[in-house]
Amino acid sequence: MPSYDYQCNTCGRAVTLYYKSYRAYDEATHTCPHCQSIDLTRLISRVAINKPSRNYGGMSSQEMLSVLEGGDSREVGQLFQDVGAGVPSSDGEYHEVTNRLLQGEKPASIDADLRDRSEQQVSKDRKSAASD
């Protein structure tokens, strides 16, 4: 159901008018429900436009490199998701990184977390080997 926002020039209120169809909107006399004035100014509200999706799986290596260097974490995450989803060797860490990128987390932050985790595991393994 289409809705349209107006500002009433008589009483000053913002109003939203709903119509059953675009045709009904075209044929209607737009009236303020508060003061019955027809002196309304149409307000243009924010419009959301879907960005066309990209076929990451069909990209050349140069195009993929461009995405990686582009700096958009979510786009990199989408690339990882589309290209690596069917790879049997991709492990839980790969999927964790992909999900974190899709949420907009910066690659440097993810890299630092993974590096810390790896260093902790190496230290733990050394201690375990020393005690054996």
LUMMIDREN-605962 format. One line per field, with one value per atom (N, C-alpha, C, O): residue in three letters; residue number from 1; atom name; x, y, z. Coordinates in steps of 0.02 Angstrom, whole numbers. Layout:
N
res <- [ALA  ...]
n <- [NUM  ...]
atom <- [CA  ...]
px <- [X  ...]
py <- [Y  ...]
pz <- [Z  ...]
This chain:
132
res <- [MET  MET  MET  MET  PRO  PRO  PRO  PRO  SER  SER  SER  SER  TYR  TYR  TYR  TYR  ASP  ASP  ASP  ASP  TYR  TYR  TYR  TYR  GLN  GLN  GLN  GLN  CYS  CYS  CYS  CYS  ASN  ASN  ASN  ASN  THR  THR  THR  THR  CYS  CYS  CYS  CYS  GLY  GLY  GLY  GLY  ARG  ARG  ARG  ARG  ALA  ALA  ALA  ALA  VAL  VAL  VAL  VAL  THR  THR  THR  THR  LEU  LEU  LEU  LEU  TYR  TYR  TYR  TYR  TYR  TYR  TYR  TYR  LYS  LYS  LYS  LYS  SER  SER  SER  SER  TYR  TYR  TYR  TYR  ARG  ARG  ARG  ARG  ALA  ALA  ALA  ALA  TYR  TYR  TYR  TYR  ASP  ASP  ASP  ASP  GLU  GLU  GLU  GLU  ALA  ALA  ALA  ALA  THR  THR  THR  THR  HIS  HIS  HIS  HIS  THR  THR  THR  THR  CYS  CYS  CYS  CYS  PRO  PRO  PRO  PRO  HIS  HIS  HIS  HIS  CYS  CYS  CYS  CYS  GLN  GLN  GLN  GLN  SER  SER  SER  SER  ILE  ILE  ILE  ILE  ASP  ASP  ASP  ASP  LEU  LEU  LEU  LEU  THR  THR  THR  THR  ARG  ARG  ARG  ARG  LEU  LEU  LEU  LEU  ILE  ILE  ILE  ILE  SER  SER  SER  SER  ARG  ARG  ARG  ARG  VAL  VAL  VAL  VAL  ALA  ALA  ALA  ALA  ILE  ILE  ILE  ILE  ASN  ASN  ASN  ASN  LYS  LYS  LYS  LYS  PRO  PRO  PRO  PRO  SER  SER  SER  SER  ARG  ARG  ARG  ARG  ASN  ASN  ASN  ASN  TYR  TYR  TYR  TYR  GLY  GLY  GLY  GLY  GLY  GLY  GLY  GLY  MET  MET  MET  MET  SER  SER  SER  SER  SER  SER  SER  SER  GLN  GLN  GLN  GLN  GLU  GLU  GLU  GLU  MET  MET  MET  MET  LEU  LEU  LEU  LEU  SER  SER  SER  SER  VAL  VAL  VAL  VAL  LEU  LEU  LEU  LEU  GLU  GLU  GLU  GLU  GLY  GLY  GLY  GLY  GLY  GLY  GLY  GLY  ASP  ASP  ASP  ASP  SER  SER  SER  SER  ARG  ARG  ARG  ARG  GLU  GLU  GLU  GLU  VAL  VAL  VAL  VAL  GLY  GLY  GLY  GLY  GLN  GLN  GLN  GLN  LEU  LEU  LEU  LEU  PHE  PHE  PHE  PHE  GLN  GLN  GLN  GLN  ASP  ASP  ASP  ASP  VAL  VAL  VAL  VAL  GLY  GLY  GLY  GLY  ALA  ALA  ALA  ALA  GLY  GLY  GLY  GLY  VAL  VAL  VAL  VAL  PRO  PRO  PRO  PRO  SER  SER  SER  SER  SER  SER  SER  SER  ASP  ASP  ASP  ASP  GLY  GLY  GLY  GLY  GLU  GLU  GLU  GLU  TYR  TYR  TYR  TYR  HIS  HIS  HIS  HIS  GLU  GLU  GLU  GLU  VAL  VAL  VAL  VAL  THR  THR  THR  THR  ASN  ASN  ASN  ASN  ARG  ARG  ARG  ARG  LEU  LEU  LEU  LEU  LEU  LEU  LEU  LEU  GLN  GLN  GLN  GLN  GLY  GLY  GLY  GLY  GLU  GLU  GLU  GLU  LYS  LYS  LYS  LYS  PRO  PRO  PRO  PRO  ALA  ALA  ALA  ALA  SER  SER  SER  SER  ILE  ILE  ILE  ILE  ASP  ASP  ASP  ASP  ALA  ALA  ALA  ALA  ASP  ASP  ASP  ASP  LEU  LEU  LEU  LEU  ARG  ARG  ARG  ARG  ASP  ASP  ASP  ASP  ARG  ARG  ARG  ARG  SER  SER  SER  SER  GLU  GLU  GLU  GLU  GLN  GLN  GLN  GLN  GLN  GLN  GLN  GLN  VAL  VAL  VAL  VAL  SER  SER  SER  SER  LYS  LYS  LYS  LYS  ASP  ASP  ASP  ASP  ARG  ARG  ARG  ARG  LYS  LYS  LYS  LYS  SER  SER  SER  SER  ALA  ALA  ALA  ALA  ALA  ALA  ALA  ALA  SER  SER  SER  SER  ASP  ASP  ASP  ASP]
n <- [1  1  1  1  2  2  2  2  3  3  3  3  4  4  4  4  5  5  5  5  6  6  6  6  7  7  7  7  8  8  8  8  9  9  9  9  10  10  10  10  11  11  11  11  12  12  12  12  13  13  13  13  14  14  14  14  15  15  15  15  16  16  16  16  17  17  17  17  18  18  18  18  19  19  19  19  20  20  20  20  21  21  21  21  22  22  22  22  23  23  23  23  24  24  24  24  25  25  25  25  26  26  26  26  27  27  27  27  28  28  28  28  29  29  29  29  30  30  30  30  31  31  31  31  32  32  32  32  33  33  33  33  34  34  34  34  35  35  35  35  36  36  36  36  37  37  37  37  38  38  38  38  39  39  39  39  40  40  40  40  41  41  41  41  42  42  42  42  43  43  43  43  44  44  44  44  45  45  45  45  46  46  46  46  47  47  47  47  48  48  48  48  49  49  49  49  50  50  50  50  51  51  51  51  52  52  52  52  53  53  53  53  54  54  54  54  55  55  55  55  56  56  56  56  57  57  57  57  58  58  58  58  59  59  59  59  60  60  60  60  61  61  61  61  62  62  62  62  63  63  63  63  64  64  64  64  65  65  65  65  66  66  66  66  67  67  67  67  68  68  68  68  69  69  69  69  70  70  70  70  71  71  71  71  72  72  72  72  73  73  73  73  74  74  74  74  75  75  75  75  76  76  76  76  77  77  77  77  78  78  78  78  79  79  79  79  80  80  80  80  81  81  81  81  82  82  82  82  83  83  83  83  84  84  84  84  85  85  85  85  86  86  86  86  87  87  87  87  88  88  88  88  89  89  89  89  90  90  90  90  91  91  91  91  92  92  92  92  93  93  93  93  94  94  94  94  95  95  95  95  96  96  96  96  97  97  97  97  98  98  98  98  99  99  99  99  100  100  100  100  101  101  101  101  102  102  102  102  103  103  103  103  104  104  104  104  105  105  105  105  106  106  106  106  107  107  107  107  108  108  108  108  109  109  109  109  110  110  110  110  111  111  111  111  112  112  112  112  113  113  113  113  114  114  114  114  115  115  115  115  116  116  116  116  117  117  117  117  118  118  118  118  119  119  119  119  120  120  120  120  121  121  121  121  122  122  122  122  123  123  123  123  124  124  124  124  125  125  125  125  126  126  126  126  127  127  127  127  128  128  128  128  129  129  129  129  130  130  130  130  131  131  131  131  132  132  132  132]
atom <- [N  CA  C  O  N  CA  C  O  N  CA  C  O  N  CA  C  O  N  CA  C  O  N  CA  C  O  N  CA  C  O  N  CA  C  O  N  CA  C  O  N  CA  C  O  N  CA  C  O  N  CA  C  O  N  CA  C  O  N  CA  C  O  N  CA  C  O  N  CA  C  O  N  CA  C  O  N  CA  C  O  N  CA  C  O  N  CA  C  O  N  CA  C  O  N  CA  C  O  N  CA  C  O  N  CA  C  O  N  CA  C  O  N  CA  C  O  N  CA  C  O  N  CA  C  O  N  CA  C  O  N  CA  C  O  N  CA  C  O  N  CA  C  O  N  CA  C  O  N  CA  C  O  N  CA  C  O  N  CA  C  O  N  CA  C  O  N  CA  C  O  N  CA  C  O  N  CA  C  O  N  CA  C  O  N  CA  C  O  N  CA  C  O  N  CA  C  O  N  CA  C  O  N  CA  C  O  N  CA  C  O  N  CA  C  O  N  CA  C  O  N  CA  C  O  N  CA  C  O  N  CA  C  O  N  CA  C  O  N  CA  C  O  N  CA  C  O  N  CA  C  O  N  CA  C  O  N  CA  C  O  N  CA  C  O  N  CA  C  O  N  CA  C  O  N  CA  C  O  N  CA  C  O  N  CA  C  O  N  CA  C  O  N  CA  C  O  N  CA  C  O  N  CA  C  O  N  CA  C  O  N  CA  C  O  N  CA  C  O  N  CA  C  O  N  CA  C  O  N  CA  C  O  N  CA  C  O  N  CA  C  O  N  CA  C  O  N  CA  C  O  N  CA  C  O  N  CA  C  O  N  CA  C  O  N  CA  C  O  N  CA  C  O  N  CA  C  O  N  CA  C  O  N  CA  C  O  N  CA  C  O  N  CA  C  O  N  CA  C  O  N  CA  C  O  N  CA  C  O  N  CA  C  O  N  CA  C  O  N  CA  C  O  N  CA  C  O  N  CA  C  O  N  CA  C  O  N  CA  C  O  N  CA  C  O  N  CA  C  O  N  CA  C  O  N  CA  C  O  N  CA  C  O  N  CA  C  O  N  CA  C  O  N  CA  C  O  N  CA  C  O  N  CA  C  O  N  CA  C  O  N  CA  C  O  N  CA  C  O  N  CA  C  O  N  CA  C  O  N  CA  C  O  N  CA  C  O  N  CA  C  O  N  CA  C  O  N  CA  C  O  N  CA  C  O  N  CA  C  O  N  CA  C  O  N  CA  C  O  N  CA  C  O  N  CA  C  O  N  CA  C  O  N  CA  C  O  N  CA  C  O  N  CA  C  O  N  CA  C  O  N  CA  C  O  N  CA  C  O  N  CA  C  O]
px <- [43  0  45  83  42  84  65  7  116  105  145  199  118  150  151  101  207  214  203  226  168  152  164  165  171  172  112  104  68  10  32  62  18  38  -10  5  -67  -114  -101  -92  -99  -90  -17  1  25  96  114  173  66  80  106  90  147  169  118  98  96  46  68  104  46  58  -10  -54  -18  -80  -67  -17  -113  -108  -160  -216  -141  -185  -183  -131  -237  -241  -200  -177  -191  -153  -123  -140  -78  -49  -102  -101  -147  -202  -246  -266  -260  -300  -264  -297  -199  -160  -168  -180  -162  -168  -236  -241  -288  -357  -381  -434  -344  -367  -355  -309  -397  -385  -351  -382  -291  -251  -272  -265  -298  -327  -295  -285  -279  -251  -304  -359  -289  -340  -352  -400  -310  -317  -359  -403  -346  -382  -422  -454  -421  -458  -433  -468  -375  -348  -322  -300  -325  -296  -230  -201  -207  -144  -87  -62  -66  -15  46  40  104  166  193  202  207  232  304  345  319  386  418  386  478  514  556  602  541  578  635  642  675  733  711  661  748  731  789  847  772  823  825  773  884  893  941  996  920  963  1020  1012  1079  1138  1138  1125  1152  1152  1204  1260  1187  1234  1287  1277  1345  1400  1409  1395  1433  1448  1522  1565  1536  1606  1638  1698  1599  1626  1649  1693  1621  1638  1691  1704  1720  1769  1838  1856  1874  1944  1985  1961  2045  2088  2102  2109  2107  2120  2060  2068  1999  1939  1934  1914  1951  1950  2000  1986  2059  2111  2086  2100  2050  2021  1972  1971  1932  1885  1924  1907  1976  2016  2050  2055  2073  2108  2060  2081  1996  1947  1933  1912  1944  1936  1866  1855  1818  1750  1745  1742  1745  1746  1687  1696  1629  1570  1576  1555  1604  1612  1664  1655  1717  1768  1736  1748  1696  1661  1615  1611  1580  1536  1577  1556  1634  1679  1700  1696  1723  1743  1685  1695  1626  1568  1550  1538  1549  1530  1582  1565  1645  1698  1716  1729  1716  1739  1686  1703  1624  1570  1571  1556  1587  1585  1651  1656  1701  1767  1768  1761  1778  1776  1832  1824  1887  1944  1936  1975  1885  1875  1851  1803  1886  1872  1830  1808  1821  1782  1811  1774  1877  1910  1894  1883  1893  1876  1806  1794  1759  1690  1684  1643  1723  1722  1745  1714  1800  1826  1775  1762  1745  1695  1637  1616  1611  1555  1574  1534  1634  1656  1664  1647  1688  1692  1623  1612  1577  1509  1475  1431  1496  1468  1503  1485  1554  1587  1650  1678  1672  1733  1794  1797  1840  1899  1947  1958  1976  2022  2081  2103  2107  2165  2147  2188  2086  2063  2057  2077  2029  2022  2090  2102  2135  2203  2238  2271  2232  2264  2236  2273  2170  2139  2165  2181  2168  2191  2265  2285  2304  2376  2385  2425  2347  2351  2330  2363  2278  2253  2306  2317  2338  2389  2450  2477  2470  2527  2512  2556  2452  2432  2433  2454  2412  2412  2484  2498  2529  2599  2630  2665  2617  2644  2618  2655  2555  2523  2554  2568  2565  2595  2666  2687  2705  2774  2776  2817  2731  2728  2709  2736  2662  2641  2698  2707  2735  2792  2848  2881  2859  2911  2895  2940  2833  2812  2811  2809  2814  2813  2879  2887]
py <- [-58  0  62  72  103  163  213  225  243  296  357  352  415  478  525  532  558  606  677  696  715  784  829  806  893  945  988  1015  996  1038  1111  1129  1151  1222  1264  1322  1236  1272  1261  1308  1197  1183  1165  1161  1154  1141  1069  1055  1025  956  915  927  867  818  761  737  741  688  637  652  576  522  499  482  499  477  411  403  364  298  290  314  255  243  169  137  143  72  56  0  107  96  163  215  159  220  260  321  224  257  297  353  267  302  366  416  363  422  476  535  456  505  538  597  501  527  562  594  556  583  657  686  689  757  748  721  769  758  809  870  783  825  810  752  862  854  824  851  768  737  777  762  826  865  928  943  964  1027  1029  1080  975  968  1013  1021  1043  1087  1044  988  1073  1039  1072  1056  1118  1153  1112  1128  1059  1013  1016  1026  1008  1004  933  909  901  833  833  872  789  781  720  667  727  671  640  672  578  544  504  498  478  440  378  345  362  305  255  274  192  139  105  85  100  69  11  19  -48  -106  -101  -85  -116  -117  -182  -235  -179  -241  -289  -269  -353  -401  -418  -411  -439  -456  -531  -565  -557  -628  -637  -636  -647  -654  -717  -718  -770  -833  -828  -866  -783  -775  -722  -705  -695  -641  -668  -725  -627  -644  -631  -599  -656  -645  -571  -548  -534  -461  -426  -380  -446  -417  -434  -392  -496  -516  -476  -454  -466  -426  -355  -325  -329  -262  -258  -209  -310  -313  -315  -279  -358  -364  -299  -282  -263  -200  -141  -87  -152  -98  -74  -17  -116  -95  -102  -84  -128  -137  -207  -256  -211  -276  -320  -380  -290  -330  -359  -416  -321  -346  -402  -452  -395  -449  -511  -567  -502  -558  -593  -655  -554  -583  -622  -676  -595  -631  -697  -749  -696  -758  -807  -867  -783  -826  -859  -920  -820  -846  -893  -944  -876  -915  -976  -1030  -969  -1024  -1067  -1115  -1053  -1091  -1165  -1206  -1182  -1252  -1288  -1346  -1254  -1285  -1330  -1305  -1396  -1441  -1428  -1444  -1400  -1390  -1329  -1318  -1288  -1228  -1249  -1287  -1224  -1246  -1195  -1145  -1207  -1163  -1093  -1044  -1089  -1024  -982  -922  -1014  -980  -951  -893  -991  -968  -913  -868  -918  -866  -800  -748  -802  -741  -712  -652  -756  -734  -699  -645  -730  -699  -633  -586  -628  -565  -511  -453  -529  -480  -457  -398  -505  -487  -440  -401  -443  -398  -330  -285  -322  -258  -249  -194  -302  -296  -288  -317  -247  -231  -291  -325  -305  -361  -358  -410  -299  -293  -318  -350  -304  -327  -403  -435  -431  -504  -537  -587  -508  -535  -535  -584  -480  -476  -528  -560  -539  -590  -660  -699  -674  -740  -751  -806  -699  -703  -716  -758  -679  -691  -762  -795  -785  -853  -905  -953  -894  -940  -940  -993  -881  -877  -911  -944  -904  -937  -1013  -1049  -1037  -1110  -1136  -1190  -1099  -1119  -1123  -1170  -1072  -1071  -1130  -1162  -1144  -1200  -1267  -1310  -1274  -1335  -1344  -1400  -1290  -1294  -1315  -1357  -1287  -1306  -1380  -1415  -1402  -1472  -1518  -1571  -1499  -1541  -1541  -1593  -1486  -1482  -1524  -1551  -1531  -1569  -1645  -1685  -1664  -1736  -1766  -1826]
pz <- [0  0  0  47  -52  -55  0  14  29  78  57  27  72  52  112  148  123  178  152  98  193  176  237  294  223  275  260  205  310  301  308  359  259  260  303  316  324  365  440  478  460  532  549  607  498  509  527  539  530  550  491  433  509  459  459  512  401  395  344  296  354  306  280  319  215  184  148  114  156  127  72  78  20  -37  -55  -47  -80  -98  -160  -169  -202  -264  -286  -260  -333  -360  -399  -401  -428  -465  -416  -431  -358  -307  -284  -271  -279  -261  -314  -298  -377  -432  -434  -452  -417  -423  -360  -361  -304  -240  -232  -263  -191  -168  -100  -54  -94  -34  19  9  74  127  194  211  232  299  344  350  377  421  485  521  501  562  553  593  498  489  424  408  386  323  267  217  275  223  165  174  105  46  26  -26  69  56  87  141  52  76  31  -30  60  23  30  86  -25  -22  2  -21  50  76  43  37  23  -6  50  76  66  119  89  28  133  113  74  92  22  -20  -17  -22  -8  -7  -76  -103  -103  -168  -159  -133  -180  -175  -224  -282  -198  -239  -279  -250  -343  -381  -354  -336  -350  -323  -375  -435  -350  -393  -394  -344  -448  -454  -438  -482  -373  -352  -379  -394  -386  -412  -484  -505  -522  -592  -605  -663  -552  -561  -580  -563  -616  -630  -566  -520  -565  -506  -496  -439  -549  -544  -513  -472  -532  -503  -428  -388  -410  -340  -300  -244  -328  -295  -284  -232  -332  -326  -267  -231  -258  -202  -136  -89  -133  -72  -54  5  -104  -91  -81  -60  -96  -92  -21  -12  29  98  127  185  89  115  145  109  212  247  226  216  219  202  132  119  86  18  16  -20  55  60  90  66  142  172  123  122  82  31  -20  -42  -38  -84  -53  -86  10  44  47  35  63  69  2  -1  -51  -116  -146  -175  -138  -169  -128  -155  -61  -19  11  47  -1  31  14  57  -47  -67  -61  -81  -34  -29  33  89  24  81  131  190  109  154  198  244  185  226  295  302  346  414  452  424  516  558  562  566  561  565  503  508  445  383  387  369  412  418  471  464  524  576  545  556  508  476  428  427  388  339  374  353  428  464  496  496  522  553  500  513  441  387  364  353  359  338  387  368  451  502  501  539  458  451  492  495  525  565  519  465  541  500  497  547  438  431  479  503  493  539  609  642  631  697  699  747  646  641  640  673  600  595  662  680  699  766  813  850  813  855  837  882  773  751  768  787  760  777  852  871  893  966  983  1024  953  966  946  982  889  865  911  926  933  980  1046  1074  1070  1132  1123  1169  1065  1052  1048  1074  1016  1011  1080  1096  1121  1189  1229  1266  1222  1258  1235  1276  1169  1142  1167  1183  1172  1197  1270  1289  1310  1380  1388  1430  1346  1349  1328  1358  1277  1253  1305  1314  1340  1391  1451  1483  1466  1526  1513  1559  1448  1432  1440  1428]
